Amino acid sequence: MLLQEKRTGKLVEVMDVQSLINPVRSEITIRAQAGEEEQEPESQQKNNFVFPSGEDLPRCWLDIATRPDH
């Protein structure tokens, strides 16, 4: 899944979608999409990202208190 970094607008690939949708996890492992060479994975705060359309990530992915089952 691709996300966009809020600050730079650069696209990144999310390496583990389960950690993205898990509100307990504040970080995700991403791989920057820069040039033809594959970049090394790195951890980043998931609240630094939005969908490529510019839409914010769902709050239930970021805050455990907003989960419907909580």
N, C-alpha and C positions, 0 to 999 in steps of 0.2 A: 504494500500500500504506500502511496506517495503522500507526503504532507509538504507544506510550505513553511519555511522559517519566517516568523513574523517580522523580524528586524531586517533581514536581507532580501526576502522574497525568493530565496533559493529553494529548489526542490530537494527533498531527502526521501530515502526509502526507509520505511519502518521495518526492522528486522524481525520483530516479534509482535504481532497484532494483539495477542492475548495481554501483553503488558500495557499496550495502548488503551485497551478498554477496561482494564482493571483499575478502579479508583484508588485502591490502596497503594499502587505504585505511582510515584511522582516522576520517575525517570523512564525513558524508553531508549532502546538501542537503535541508532539510525546509521545510515550510510549516505554520505553526501553524494549528490549526482553532479559531478564536476568533470567535464571532459570525457575522454574515452577510457581512461584508466579507472579501475574500480578503487574507490577510497576505502580506508580502514573503518570498521564500525566504531562508533563512539556513543557514550551515554550523554543524554541531554534531558533537561526538564521538559516534560511534555506540554506544559503550559506556554512554551515558547513557539508552538506550532499551530497552524490552522490548516483547513483543507485547501487544496489548490484553488478552489473557487473563492477563497477569502473568508469562508464561513468558519466561525469558531467551532472547536471540538465540543461535543455534547458535555454538559456539566456532569452527567452521571459517569463519564469517563474520568473526570478530574476530582470529584468530591463524593466521598462515600455517603455522606448525609443525603444526597439527592437520588440515591439508588431507589427504585420502586420497591425493592424487596427489603428495605431497611426501615 
